[in-house]
Amino acid sequence: MTLVLVGCLLLAGAVGLLAQALLADPVPRVPRNRRLGTGVKTEPLWRVAYRGLVNGVDALLKKRGWVPFRASELEMADVKKPLGVVVTWVVGCTVAAFLVGTVLGRSVFTGALLAVLVPVAAKVTFKFRAGRRRSAFAGQLDNTLRIIASALRAGQSLQIALNSVAADAAPPMSEEITRIINENRLGRDLVEAMTASADRMDSEDFLWFAEAVEVQRDSGGNLNDIIDTVAETIRGRAEIREKIRAYAAEGKASCYVLMALPVALGIAYSLLNPGYLTPLFTETIGRMLLVLSGILYTISWFWMRAIIAIKV
């Protein structure tokens, strides 16, 4: 009987505690920042080492006064990282390529060859991205001038029309127009800002537009008609440029095939007959022939590029 009474009391207490836990007011929680303390957050060791390496590269570049990549080059390639970070990554990839080439190729010469190719590849990549950005800018110029002319006919000023283009256009046109507007707000002459943008984008058509705005501002006249004339001229030049590009497509394809053929044959020989090309990397005469071939290969690339690159 006593055990039954004790069991009932324990059951009643458990039910009461459960009801208290479910129905009672919640206990205020301590804020997370108080539970974690006020100690200073520690950074990982690799992040501290990386930041120190970048700062060291920045200091070395400032001390030497020479930079492998210009700021304008990185800007045109749409690289948002600072120069020190870019150089650090290129140097790191160069060292990694040297180690991989030395270990896998079992030759310091192979590692050195791969190490040289890394900065060259970075330079070529930046130049390619800059060229693609300039081409996109040239392709957007016709529609941009039409929008500006339409805005001027609607009674808007040139600055408001440029603001509309900056808000609605796609990059890189919107970025360049935004930069022109910001420079003008900071006190730079509008035509000077437009001329600088034309030089930066290597666009003779946009330079014509800037000169047309300057002529209209100095001598007066209807800016709408001037812009329409410039746009018509740009449209005709674009048509001629596209025709020349189509006619030169066969020559460009031949250039790419001829440049890819030696590399493809080298890879094919290495796969079909391993060790066949080993003397090129191990023997002195083979290394000399390889270096000479690389020099002639580079010269032929620029030669063929000059033949098929037709400027309008």
JOHU-V786339 format. One record per helix or strand of 3 or more residues. SS is the DSSP state (helix for helix, strand for strand). FROM is the first residue (numbers start at 1). TO is the last residue. If there is no record, write none. Layout:
ss=SS from=FROM to=TO
ss=SS from=FROM to=TO
This chain:
ss=helix from=2 to=23
ss=helix from=32 to=36
ss=helix from=45 to=64
ss=helix from=71 to=76
ss=helix from=83 to=105
ss=helix from=108 to=153
ss=helix from=158 to=168
ss=helix from=173 to=185
ss=helix from=190 to=201
ss=helix from=204 to=219
ss=helix from=223 to=247
ss=helix from=249 to=272
ss=helix from=278 to=282
ss=helix from=284 to=308
